Amino acid sequence: MLQSLLVYSSLFAVMMLFSMVTQQRHSYSKIVSAEEENKSFWKIYIILPLILFAIVFGMRYDVGVDHLDYLNAYKQRVDVSKGEPLFDIITHFFQGLNLHYVYYFSFLAFIQVFLFFYAFKNEKYLFPF
C-alpha cells in the first residue's frame, strides 16, 4: 500500500512538473512569435512523461478486475480480443517476439495515453494542467 502510494505520487509529481514546463514553453512561444506555434507539439518534455507513464503502468501486477486474465491469455497464447483485430495484431506481435509481459502492457499503456494526448493536442485547454 505504501509502495503504491509512493510510486503513483511520484509519477503524478513528475508528470505535473513536465506539464508545467510544457505550459511555460507553449506560453512563451505564443509571446515570441506565431511561428513557434506551428512547430511540433511532440517535444521531449511531452514524450518523456508518456514513456514514464507507460513503464509504470506496464509494470503493475494484478491491478484491475481483468489484468490476470489478459496476463494468462498473453502467456498461454489464448485469443481474448473478441473481434478487435488491432489488439490481436499487437498481442500476436509481442507473443511472437517472446517478450516479457511488462513490455506488452507498457506498450498498451503508451498507446492509451499517446492517443489521449494526440486527440487533444490542438485543444490544450482541455488538459488537466
Buried (B, 14 or more C-beta within 10 A) or exposed (E): EEEEEEEEEEBEEBBEEBBEBBEEBBEEBEEEEEEEEEEEEEBEBBEBBBBBBBBBBBEBEEEEEEEEEBBEBBEEEEEBBEEEEEBBEBBEEBBEEEBEBEBBBBBBBBBEBBEEBEEEEEEEEEEEE
